[in-house]
Amino acid sequence: MNFKVNSLTSDKTALPVEYYKLPFCQPPRIRSSAENLGEVLRGDRIFNSLYQMQTRLDENCKVVCRGAPLTKAQALILKQFIDDEYRVNMILDNLPAAVRVDYVDADSGARKSLYERGFPVGFKDDGSPLAGGAIPGAFGKRLEKAASFWLGNKGVASRGKTAKTRLENAAFYVNNHLRFTILVHAPDAGTRASRIVGFEVEPVSVRHDFNGAWNARDPKLSSCSSLNHPSVVFDENEPPKRRDPKTVPPQRVEEGESVVFTYDVVFRDSPIAWASRWDVYLQMADGAGVHWFSVVNSCLVVLFLSGMVAMILLRALKRDISRYNALETIEEAQEETGWKLVHGDVFRAPKHPRALAIVIGAGTQLLAVTFVVMVFAVAGFLSPANRGGLMTAALTLFALAGFANGYASGRLCKLFGVNHGGVHGDVAHAWRRNALAAALFAPGVAFCVFFTLNLLCWEERSAGAAPFTALLSVCALWFLVHAPLVFLGAYAGEKKDAPEQPTRTNKIPRRVPPQPWYLRGAVTALAGGALPFAAVFIELFFILSSIWHHQVYYVFGILFLVVCIALITCAEVSVVLCYFQLCAEDYEWWWRAVANSGTSALYVFLYSAWYFFANLEISRAVPSIMYFAYMALVSAGFAAVTGTVGFLACFAFCRAIYGSVKID
């Protein structure tokens, strides 16, 4: 059985790179494994390798190859990858290679183990972990990174000089010996039939010695006798340590060095069943309690809001309806104040109605995709063993949900009378223009951002750059599946009669009285968006860690619960603020309903900016641009979903309350 190699990844650069871009051992013919669209867009590039094993056959110090002497350019590239903390990702029987990390549980005191996916390309020894005059601690790193990020070209030049000096002065070592531990499980006792349930790797750096001239067919390494106990271990917080000064030295990365790559294979029986072999990759230290705290926090927020909504609906609103219905004369009605006085304007079409319809259509589409993906994930259909499955499912469902986009935007355009405002009253062409705008808006913005960032990845020669065939596949989903379904949904919405409003709209709009400062749009939007964000911000940390630290996110049940609570919060906070607005005789609630809950995305983006400077070590320009561009795109999608929920809740609320009072 052959081992496969995947792209090299690094948390410091967020730019995956193909394995064979480095001077590693290459097979005579490099073959790419079958990849789905999600894998390609994620930057997974899986190839065959020269690492092989036979089931139940332990092997010691098996030679892969002896590389050609490193050129100056190759040595510099290898040093740069080690300095950027790139990790090698290998695959065996669809299991990723992982380094086993043992730790002591702080509560129980028991020894536990975690897996770190991949293993370091190498390590460095610069002699001094902190240069003179530098700011110590994590806070100093954040200040230095923030300064280098905002200094622009000057900062880039300074970083370039510092990096070059660091590469020249530090000693770099490559992990050229791998000790593979294959965990196998036999379902039936006494039989040799077994299945692979674990793939552990221990990287070691060894400067191999051999007797006489190098013989590629039958290499004899004198340095392998001491490899039963690795001579060098990797510690990211300390310089490399040697257990015994008599053991072989590590393999240094220098010009002219010929690196010999070797590996061991050890099989061990494991009680882990094949169906549970991914569990160890999903375990997180002290993470389960934090997830449940997120749920409790979200529940407290929604209970608080539910109490406020119940108080308004059961007390103030019920009292208002009873008083309005009890009025008998026109004089009494004219003396009244409150939300009934704007009944002739509350359903007046908003400003920029087509734009509002397009935003609500896009939000409806994203809401449908989110719900279906969450259901599939909770049901277990999107297993982490299926690399790229989540992204492939999301893209496919987004294209299929184009019908919901077209139908929602078409219905709103008809409600606002947009389709009757075309040139010379051309209704047939008007709904087609609306459908075209709905089909191009959301995917067009996303594709433009993705294509621009893809050009930057191409410039960096990163494996994260999607090839031309992947771009064609995305465009095919867009124009051949998504766009026709949007037009079909818009046609269905056009053919259906517009919903009848409970009140008639006056021909002359009513003057909106001056509003107190606490009911102005910016104030209510900032206040309303904070509550939905409070329901999701704890879980947002784990999502960002999964995306930018290459961790496996698996608690989709908790995520689904948190998302439902957040959407309920959006609906409730929008209804409360809409009621206060109408009581102040401000009937322009359409866009305000979207903003009051949609501004939670602003807090999401600000939180992602804090996460960048507090938890990531990215300092290069291109990865930084990619991070903020993608997070801005995610925040925009979050705004569309939350704003749509708030809008629909307010629309149903207004129809309910104005349908409950008698209008003369």
C-alpha positions, 0 to 999 in steps of 0.5 A: 500500500502506498502513502499519499502526500497532500499539500503543505500547510502553515498557520503563519502564511495560510497559503498551501503549497504542493508537496513536490515544490520542495526537494523531496523524493519524487516517484518516476511518475507523479499521479494526482488522486481524484479530487472533488470541487471542494478539495480543489477550492480548499487547496488539497493537492493529493499525489502518490509517493515513494513511501510504501508499506505491507500489512503487518510487516514492520520495517526499520530504516527503509531508504526512500532516496538520496537527494541531489546536493541542494543548490543555494536556491533549494536550501533557501526555499527549504529554510523559508518553509521551515521558518514559516512552520509548514507541516507535511500532510500525508494520507494512508487509507484516507486517514491523515498522518498526525503527531501524537501529543500527550498531556495531563488533564487539568481537572482529573490529572489523567494523562490524555492524548491529542492528534496534531495533523501533519508534522513539521518540515523541520526545525530551527535553532537560532540560538536566542529565542528573543532578540535584544530590544524586542518586546517580550511576550505575546502582546509584543508579538501582536504589536509588532505584527500590527505595526508591520501590517499597517506600515505598508511597503516600508514594513514589507521591506523591513520584514524582508531584511529581518527574514533574510538575516534570520535565515542566514544566522539560524541553523535549520534542520530537515525532518528526513526520517519518519517513524510511522506507527500504524494502528490496526484493529482485528474485528474477530479475535484470532484472525489476521484480517484487520483494518487500519484505525490510526496513522501516527508519525514521529518526525526525526532529523538524522544526518545519515552516514553510509559506508563507501560509495552510495549504492541506490539499489542496496544502500547500507546506512551506518547511522540507522542502528541508533534510530530505535530511539530518535536522536533528535526531537522537535519542540516548538518552544525550545531549541532542538535537544539531543538525548545522547551526544554519541548519537548521530547529529541532525540533518542540517539544511545547507548548500551542497548537502545531500539529504537521505530520506528514510522511514520506519513502519511499526504496526500495533493492535488497537481496540479502536473500532474502524467506525470510530477511528476518526474520533481521536482526530476530533478530540479537543482539549477542554473544548466540550465544556466551552461549546456547551457554555456557548449554548447556555449563553445563547439560550440566556440571550434568547430567553431575555429577548423572549421575555421582552417580546412577550411583555410587548405583545401581551401587555402593550400591544394588546392594550393598544389594539383594544383601545384603537378598536374602542374608538367610535368617533373620528375626533377621538381617532385624530387625538390618538397617537401611536402606531395606528396613525401611520396605517396609511403609510406603513405598507408604502413601498420603500426607497430603492425597492429593487435593491431591497428585493435583491438583498432579501432574495439573496438572504433567503437563498443563503438561509435555505443553504445554511439550513439544509447543510446543517441538517446534512451535517447533523445527520452525519452525511458530511463526514471529515473523512470526505475531504471537501465534501462540505464545500462541494455540498454548499456550492451545489445547494447554493446553485439549487437554492437559486429558485428560492432567490428568484421567488422571494425577490420576484414576490417582493418586486411585485409587492412593491410594484417594481414590475409595473415601473419599467419603460413604457410599462413593459411588465414582461421585461421588468420581471426579467431584469429583476431576475437577472439582477438577482441571479448576478448579484450574490454569486457575482460579488462572491466570484469577483472576490474569489477570482481576485484572491485567486490571482494573488494565490497564482502570483504566490504559486500557492496550491490554494490557487484554483486551476482554470478547470475549477473556475469553469466548473464554478461558472457552469454551476452559476450560469447553467444551474443557478441562473435558470433556477433564479429565472424559474423562481422569479417567473413563479413569483410573477405569476402569483398574485401579490399579497393583499395588505390589511390597510390601504396606502394613502396617495400623499405620504405622511410627514415623519416627526423628528425622532429621539436620538435613541430611535435613530437608525444608526443607534437602533442598528448598532444596538440590535446587531449586538444581541444576535452576535452575543448569541454566536460569538463563542462558537465563532471562535471555534469556527475561525480556528477550524478555518485558519488553524486547519482543525476539524470542526465536528460539533454540528449539532451544537452549531445548529442549535446556536444558529437557530437561537441566533435567528430567533434572536434576530426575529425578536430584536427586529420586532421589538425595535420595529414596534418602538419605531412605529409607536414614534410614528416612523413608518419607514421600517423596511430597510430599518428591519434589515439593518437592525438585525443585519448589523450583527455582521459588523460585530462578526467582522470586528471580532474576526479582526481581533482574532487575526491580531490576537490568535494568528501569526500571519504577517505577510501581505497576501495572506492578510489581504486574503483573510480580511477579504474572505471574512468580509465576504462571510460577514456580508453573507451573515448580514444577508441571512440575519437581515432577511430573518429580521425583515420577514419577522417585521413584515409578519408582525406589521401585517398581524397588528394592522390586521387586528385593528378596525381602520375607518 
